[in-house]
């Protein structure tokens, strides 16, 4: 075997420090010469191209780079002219698959004065797909949230990334004026801004929902009082950002000030305030309650006065209630504690409670006064946000992360019960042509129609998810072998029969290519099924599309 390339590589990388960087780099690194031959490839390059170092060197640049890459002529000319080039090329793996890679190339002279070049390559496919998904999600989420009656904003590193329409109405700024601006925009002073961060972000880091009432600044300079509730996307990584719900409570604050000024208005405001009030003695007996809370609970005043407050709390809230009384008895105020109250009709009312203790002249605890806020709207919003974390907003199918959770549970059940489990992966043939020819709205309509057809065609026990873009995956509990083929064929036929209305009287038909497999005893994770189905899907594409291809390994 010709080992001259190895000897040349050793002479070019004879410095231990350079060799260590070369061997341990996370990016693929190729050492080449101007005529396109490759002298060395690091382990990351072998993994990326799915070839051995010898195979990469034998293939040369021409065997690794798709000659049809749009940026290739420009990069070759630029490197010949300046000695450097950066851009994106289409690369070829050892298994025949292609990927888009970012490449940085630089020419240098080795110790012997020979011309060499270093090529650093990184796979961009996952990054580009994720960026596209994020943009789509943000647009869909903005549409939903703009209809909310409360202000909602997404903040990352204390910069406002996006906000709904109500946020603009609340502070007087347009969405463009607020985008990517530091949230100091809304505070009266830098000191207020820093104080809020010092109290809020430790709570977010603990995974808590942070609540606060803050005086904030409108664009024209006047002060508005805001009730804020925030929760981190991930408590383990605050750099991912947080979601905040803002409610204008200026009116309530003004009402509270008016209470102090006019005794005649106190009773009316107490009874009809936009929050619940009740007073409880040291034994837990309700001695006073306002009309707002009575309306929320559905009781008359006579039905609740004299009853123990524990009677209107759920079993889950009883320990919190005891904690509240203990704190009040020790002269500690209770702030922002969430409870569940039981309404007269048996339904649950989530509330946020603040309470203080009242003591007699001897300092003995005799009563507590509590303020509660109705959290139903906020809880519903949190529920919707939770749904968005599990389901694809465009198609309504399980998103990739949630599908993986369900799949791991199903795989565990399959291994435990030794039941068969089928799996298929499919995508829409020529979907890029649909987007390029008819626009992304037409592409969205195709994906929605596809999802609807899948839900009608598949069994209730089947688990389907959007894997990404126009690619979908399905778990088929209880079947294997020809049954998987038959299920895939039924789905392929059903999808080929739908006609998608893309407007202006135009109807589109679609076809899909399906790769199918089933669970083997040797499969330890979902990745094993995904890899085999993906290879079968690639084979189906190679066969001419609009067909079902079974994984050859399970067939053997």
C-alpha positions in Angstrom: 0.0 0.0 0.0 1.2 3.5 -0.9 2.0 5.2 2.4 3.7 8.4 1.0 0.6 10.4 2.0 1.1 9.3 5.6 4.7 10.3 5.6 3.9 13.7 4.1 1.2 14.2 6.8 3.6 13.3 9.6 6.1 15.9 8.3 3.4 18.5 8.1 2.1 17.8 11.6 5.4 16.9 13.4 4.7 19.5 16.1 3.0 17.7 19.1 0.9 20.7 19.9 -0.4 21.0 16.4 -1.0 17.3 16.2 -3.0 17.3 19.4 -5.2 20.1 18.2 -5.6 18.3 14.9 -6.6 15.0 16.5 -8.9 16.4 19.2 -10.7 19.1 17.3 -14.5 18.8 17.5 -14.7 20.1 13.9 -13.7 18.1 10.9 -10.1 19.1 9.8 -8.5 18.1 6.5 -4.9 18.7 5.5 -4.7 19.1 1.7 -2.5 20.2 -1.2 -3.6 22.6 -4.0 -4.3 19.9 -6.6 -7.1 18.6 -4.3 -5.4 15.6 -2.8 -5.9 15.1 0.9 -2.9 14.2 3.1 -4.7 13.7 6.5 -8.1 13.7 8.1 -8.8 14.0 11.8 -11.2 11.7 13.7 -14.0 14.3 13.6 -13.7 14.3 9.8 -13.9 10.5 9.7 -17.1 10.6 11.8 -18.6 13.4 9.7 -17.9 11.8 6.3 -18.5 8.3 7.6 -15.3 7.1 6.1 -11.9 6.0 7.3 -8.9 8.4 7.0 -7.5 6.2 4.2 -10.9 6.4 2.4 -11.0 10.2 2.7 -7.5 10.6 1.4 -8.2 8.3 -1.5 -11.4 10.1 -2.3 -9.7 13.5 -2.4 -11.5 16.8 -2.5 -13.4 15.8 -5.7 -14.8 12.8 -3.9 -16.0 14.7 -0.9 -17.4 17.9 -2.4 -20.4 18.0 -4.7 -19.2 19.7 -7.8 -22.7 21.3 -8.1 -22.2 23.3 -4.9 -23.2 26.9 -5.8 -20.4 28.5 -3.8 -17.6 26.2 -5.0 -16.4 28.3 -8.0 -16.3 31.5 -5.9 -14.5 29.8 -3.1 -11.8 28.2 -5.3 -11.2 31.6 -7.0 -11.1 33.4 -3.7 -8.6 30.9 -2.2 -6.4 31.1 -5.3 -6.5 34.9 -5.0 -6.2 35.5 -1.3 -5.1 32.2 0.2 -8.3 32.0 2.2 -12.0 31.2 1.6 -15.1 30.7 3.7 -18.6 29.6 2.7 -21.0 26.7 2.5 -20.6 23.6 0.3 -22.5 20.4 -0.3 -20.5 17.4 0.9 -20.7 13.7 0.2 -20.6 11.0 2.9 -19.3 7.5 2.5 -22.9 6.2 2.5 -23.9 8.4 -0.4 -25.8 10.9 1.7 -25.3 14.6 1.3 -25.1 17.4 3.9 -24.5 21.2 3.8 -21.3 22.1 5.6 -19.7 25.4 6.6 -16.1 25.4 5.5 -13.1 27.6 6.2 -10.0 27.0 4.1 -6.6 28.6 4.4 -3.4 28.1 2.4 0.1 27.9 4.1 3.6 26.7 3.5 5.0 23.8 5.5 8.6 23.7 6.9 9.8 22.5 3.5 8.2 25.4 1.7 5.5 23.3 0.1 2.1 24.7 -0.4 -0.5 23.2 1.9 -4.0 24.1 3.0 -6.2 23.4 6.0 -10.0 22.8 5.6 -12.2 23.1 8.7 -15.7 21.7 8.1 -18.9 21.8 10.2 -22.3 20.2 9.5 -24.9 22.9 9.2 -28.0 20.8 8.4 -29.3 20.6 12.0 -28.6 24.2 12.7 -30.4 25.4 9.6 -33.4 23.1 10.3 -33.6 24.3 13.9 -33.4 28.0 12.9 -36.2 27.5 10.4 -38.4 25.7 13.0 -37.8 28.5 15.5 -38.8 31.2 13.1 -42.0 29.3 12.2 -42.8 28.7 15.9 -42.2 32.3 16.8 -44.5 33.5 14.0 -47.3 31.1 15.0 -46.9 31.9 18.7 -47.0 35.7 18.0 -50.4 35.2 16.1 -51.9 33.3 19.1 -50.6 35.7 21.7 -51.6 38.8 19.9 -55.2 37.9 20.7 -54.6 37.7 24.5 -56.1 40.3 26.8 -52.9 40.4 28.9 -49.4 41.4 27.8 -47.0 38.6 27.1 -43.4 38.9 26.3 -40.4 36.6 25.8 -37.2 37.8 27.4 -33.6 36.5 26.9 -30.6 37.9 28.8 -33.0 40.7 29.8 -33.5 41.7 26.2 -37.0 41.7 24.9 -37.1 39.3 22.0 -40.8 39.5 21.1 -44.0 40.7 22.6 -47.7 40.5 21.8 -50.0 43.4 20.7 -51.2 44.0 24.3 -47.6 44.8 25.3 -47.5 47.6 22.8 -50.8 49.0 24.0 -49.7 48.8 27.6 -46.4 50.7 27.3 -47.0 52.8 24.1 -44.1 51.4 22.1 -44.4 49.7 18.7 -43.2 46.1 18.4 -40.3 47.3 16.3 -39.3 49.8 18.9 -39.2 47.2 21.6 -37.5 44.4 19.7 -34.1 43.4 21.0 -34.2 46.4 23.4 -33.0 46.0 27.1 -36.0 45.8 29.5 -34.5 48.9 31.3 -36.9 50.6 28.9 -39.8 50.0 31.2 -38.3 50.8 34.6 -38.2 54.1 36.4 -34.5 53.8 37.2 -31.5 51.5 36.8 -31.8 50.8 40.5 -35.3 49.5 40.1 -34.2 47.4 37.1 -31.3 45.8 39.1 -33.5 45.2 42.2 -36.1 43.4 40.2 -33.5 41.1 38.6 -32.0 40.3 42.0 -35.4 39.1 43.3 -36.8 37.5 40.1 -34.0 35.5 38.6 -33.1 33.4 41.7 -36.8 32.3 41.7 -36.7 31.4 38.0 -33.5 29.4 38.6 -35.3 27.4 41.2 -38.0 26.6 38.6 -40.6 28.8 40.4 -43.2 31.1 38.8 -42.2 34.5 39.9 -44.9 37.1 40.8 -44.4 40.8 41.4 -46.2 44.1 41.3 -44.0 46.8 39.9 -44.4 50.5 39.1 -43.2 50.8 35.5 -42.7 53.6 33.0 -44.9 54.3 30.0 -43.3 55.7 26.9 -44.7 59.2 27.6 -43.2 59.0 31.1 -46.2 58.4 33.3 -46.1 55.5 35.8 -48.3 52.4 35.4 -48.5 49.6 38.0 -47.9 46.1 36.5 -48.6 42.7 37.9 -45.9 40.5 36.5 -45.7 36.7 36.4 -42.7 35.0 34.9 -41.3 31.5 34.4 -38.0 30.3 32.9 -38.1 28.1 29.7 -35.5 25.9 31.5 -34.5 26.6 35.1 -31.2 24.8 34.3 -30.3 27.2 31.6 -31.6 30.8 32.0 -29.9 31.8 28.8 -32.8 30.1 26.9 -35.0 32.9 28.2 -38.3 33.3 30.1 -42.0 34.0 29.5 -43.6 36.9 31.3 -47.3 37.8 31.7 -48.0 41.5 32.5 -51.3 42.9 33.7 -52.1 46.5 34.2 -53.1 46.9 37.8 -52.8 50.7 38.0 -56.6 51.0 38.5 -56.4 48.6 41.5 -53.5 50.6 43.0 -55.4 53.8 42.6 -58.4 52.1 44.2 -56.3 51.1 47.2 -55.1 54.7 47.7 -58.7 55.8 47.5 -59.6 53.4 50.2 -57.3 55.1 52.6 -58.8 58.5 51.8 -62.5 57.8 52.0 -64.0 55.6 54.7 -67.4 55.7 53.0 -65.9 54.1 49.9 -64.0 51.4 51.8 -66.9 49.0 52.2 -68.0 49.3 48.6 -64.4 48.9 47.3 -63.9 46.0 49.7 -66.9 44.2 48.5 -66.4 44.8 44.8 -62.7 44.9 44.5 -61.1 43.0 41.5 -59.7 40.4 44.0 -61.1 38.4 46.9 -60.8 39.3 50.6 -61.5 37.3 53.7 -60.6 37.4 57.4 -60.1 34.3 59.5 -59.8 34.0 63.3 -57.0 32.0 65.1 -59.1 28.8 64.9 -59.6 29.1 61.1 -63.2 30.3 61.2 -64.2 32.7 58.4 -65.4 36.0 60.0 -65.5 38.2 57.0 -65.4 37.8 53.2 -66.0 40.2 50.4 -68.5 39.8 47.6 -66.0 39.3 44.9 -64.7 36.1 46.5 -68.2 35.0 47.2 -69.1 35.4 43.5 -66.0 33.4 42.6 -66.9 30.6 45.0 -70.6 30.7 44.3 -71.7 30.9 47.9 -73.8 33.4 49.8 -72.3 35.2 52.7 -74.5 33.3 55.2 -73.2 30.0 53.8 -69.6 30.8 54.5 -69.5 33.0 57.7 -68.8 30.8 60.7 -67.4 27.9 58.6 -63.8 26.7 58.9 -61.7 28.0 56.0 -60.3 24.5 55.6 -63.7 23.4 54.2 -63.2 25.4 51.0 -59.6 24.3 50.3 -58.7 21.1 48.3 -56.9 18.3 50.0 -53.7 19.2 48.2 -53.9 22.8 49.6 -54.4 21.7 53.2 -50.6 21.4 54.0 -50.1 24.9 52.5 -52.9 26.3 54.6 -51.3 24.9 57.8 -48.0 26.4 56.7 -49.8 29.8 56.2 -51.3 29.7 59.7 -47.9 28.7 61.2 -46.1 31.6 59.5 -48.8 34.1 60.6 -48.7 32.8 64.1 -44.9 33.5 64.1 -45.5 37.0 62.9 -44.4 36.3 59.4 -46.4 37.6 56.4 -47.6 35.2 53.7 -46.9 36.5 50.1 -47.8 35.1 46.7 -48.8 31.6 47.9 -50.9 29.6 45.5 -53.9 27.7 46.7 -56.8 25.7 45.2 -60.2 26.6 46.5 -63.3 24.4 46.1 -66.3 26.3 44.7 -69.9 25.4 45.7 -70.4 23.4 42.5 -67.3 21.3 43.2 -65.1 22.9 40.6 -61.6 24.2 41.5 -60.6 27.8 41.7 -56.8 28.5 41.6 -55.9 31.6 43.5 -52.8 33.6 44.6 -53.0 34.5 48.3 -51.3 37.2 50.4 -52.0 37.4 54.1 -51.0 39.2 57.2 -51.6 38.4 60.9 -53.5 40.6 63.4 -52.4 40.6 67.0 -54.1 41.9 70.2 -52.5 44.2 72.7 -50.6 41.3 74.3 -49.1 40.3 70.9 -51.2 37.2 70.6 -52.2 36.1 67.1 -56.0 36.5 66.8 -56.8 36.9 63.1 -55.5 36.8 59.6 -56.5 39.0 56.6 -56.0 37.5 53.2 -56.2 38.9 49.6 -56.7 36.4 46.8 -56.3 36.8 43.0 -58.2 34.7 40.5 -55.5 32.7 38.6 -57.9 31.0 36.1 -56.9 33.1 33.2 -53.2 32.8 34.0 -53.5 29.0 34.6 -55.2 28.6 31.2 -52.4 30.6 29.6 -49.8 28.4 31.2 -51.8 25.3 30.1 -51.7 26.6 26.5 -48.0 27.2 26.7 -47.6 23.7 28.0 -49.5 22.4 25.0 -47.3 24.3 22.7 -44.3 22.6 24.4 -45.7 19.2 23.4 -47.4 19.7 20.0 -46.5 21.1 16.6 -48.4 24.3 16.2 -48.9 23.9 12.4 -50.1 20.3 12.2 -51.3 19.6 15.8 -49.2 16.4 15.8 -46.8 15.5 18.6 -43.6 17.6 18.2 -40.3 15.8 18.0 -39.4 16.1 21.7 -42.8 14.8 22.9 -42.8 12.0 20.3 -39.5 10.9 21.7 -40.9 10.8 25.3 -43.9 8.8 24.2 -41.6 6.5 22.1 -39.3 5.7 25.0 -42.4 4.7 27.1 -43.7 2.5 24.3 -40.2 0.9 23.8 -40.0 0.1 27.5 -43.5 -1.5 27.3 -42.5 -3.4 24.2 -39.3 -4.8 25.9 -41.2 -5.6 29.1 -44.2 -7.3 27.5 -42.2 -8.7 24.5 -44.8 -7.2 22.1 -44.1 -6.4 18.5 -43.6 -2.7 17.6 -43.5 -1.3 14.0 -42.0 2.0 13.0 -42.0 4.1 9.9 -40.6 7.4 8.7 -41.9 9.3 5.7 -41.7 12.6 4.0 -43.5 14.5 1.2 -42.0 14.0 -2.2 -40.8 17.1 -3.9 -42.0 19.3 -1.0 -39.4 22.0 -1.8 -41.0 22.3 -5.3 -44.4 23.0 -3.7 -42.9 25.8 -1.5 -40.9 27.2 -4.4 -43.7 27.1 -6.9 -46.8 27.9 -4.9 -45.4 29.6 -1.7 -45.0 28.6 1.9 -48.7 29.1 2.6 -49.4 26.2 0.1 -46.7 24.2 1.8 -48.3 24.7 5.2 -51.7 23.7 3.7 -50.1 20.5 2.4 -48.7 19.6 5.9 -52.0 20.3 7.6 -53.9 18.2 5.1 -51.3 15.4 5.5 -51.7 15.5 9.3 -55.5 15.3 9.1 -55.3 12.3 6.7 -52.8 10.5 8.9 -55.0 10.8 12.0 -57.9 9.4 10.1 -56.0 6.5 8.5 -53.8 5.4 11.5 -55.1 3.5 14.4 -55.9 5.2 17.7 -53.0 3.4 19.4 -50.5 4.5 16.8 -48.2 7.4 17.8 -47.4 10.0 15.1 -45.1 13.0 15.3 -43.6 15.7 13.1 -39.9 14.9 13.0 -39.0 18.1 11.3 -39.9 20.0 8.1 -41.9 17.7 5.9 -40.6 14.5 7.7 -42.9 12.5 10.0 -42.5 9.4 12.1 -45.0 6.8 13.4 -44.9 4.1 16.0 -47.1 1.1 15.3 -47.7 -0.9 18.5 -48.5 -4.6 18.2 -47.4 -5.3 14.6 -44.3 -6.3 12.7 -43.3 -7.8 9.4 -45.9 -7.7 6.6 -48.4 -5.9 8.9 -46.0 -3.0 9.0 -45.7 -3.0 5.2 -49.5 -3.1 4.9 -50.0 -0.3 7.3 -47.4 1.8 5.5 -49.0 1.0 2.1 -52.5 2.0 3.4 -51.1 5.3 4.6 -49.2 5.9 1.3 -52.4 5.3 -0.7 -54.6 7.4 1.5 -52.2 10.3 1.3 -51.9 10.0 -2.5 -55.7 10.4 -2.8 -56.1 13.7 -0.9 -56.4 16.9 -2.8 -55.1 20.1 -1.0 -56.9 23.3 -1.7 -54.2 26.0 -2.0 -56.6 28.8 -3.0 -57.7 30.4 -6.2 -59.4 27.1 -7.2 -56.1 25.2 -7.3 -55.9 21.6 -5.9 -52.6 19.9 -5.2 -52.0 16.1 -5.0 -49.1 14.8 -3.1 -47.2 11.5 -2.7 -44.9 10.3 0.1 -42.0 7.9 0.4 -42.0 5.7 3.4 -39.2 3.8 5.1 -40.4 1.1 7.5 -38.9 -1.3 10.1 -39.8 -2.9 13.4 -38.4 -3.4 16.8 -35.6 -6.0 17.3 -34.5 -7.5 20.5 -31.1 -5.8 20.0 -32.6 -2.3 19.8 -31.7 -0.4 22.9 -33.0 3.0 22.0 -35.3 4.8 19.6 -32.3 5.9 17.6 -31.9 2.3 16.4 -35.3 2.3 14.8 -34.9 5.9 13.4 -31.6 5.0 11.8 -32.9 1.9 10.0 -36.2 3.6 8.9 -34.2 6.6 7.7 -32.0 4.3 5.6 -35.1 2.6 4.2 -36.6 6.0 3.4 -33.5 7.0 1.5 -33.8 3.7 -0.4 -37.5 4.5 -1.2 -36.4 7.9 -2.6 -33.7 6.1 -4.6 -36.4 3.7 -6.0 -38.3 6.6 -7.5 -40.4 7.9 -4.6 -44.1 7.3 -3.8 -43.4 3.8 -2.5 -42.8 1.9 0.7 -39.4 0.4 1.4 -38.8 -2.1 4.2 -35.5 -2.0 6.2 -33.4 -4.7 4.6 -31.7 -5.7 7.9 -35.0 -6.8 9.5 -36.0 -8.6 6.4 -32.8 -10.6 6.5 
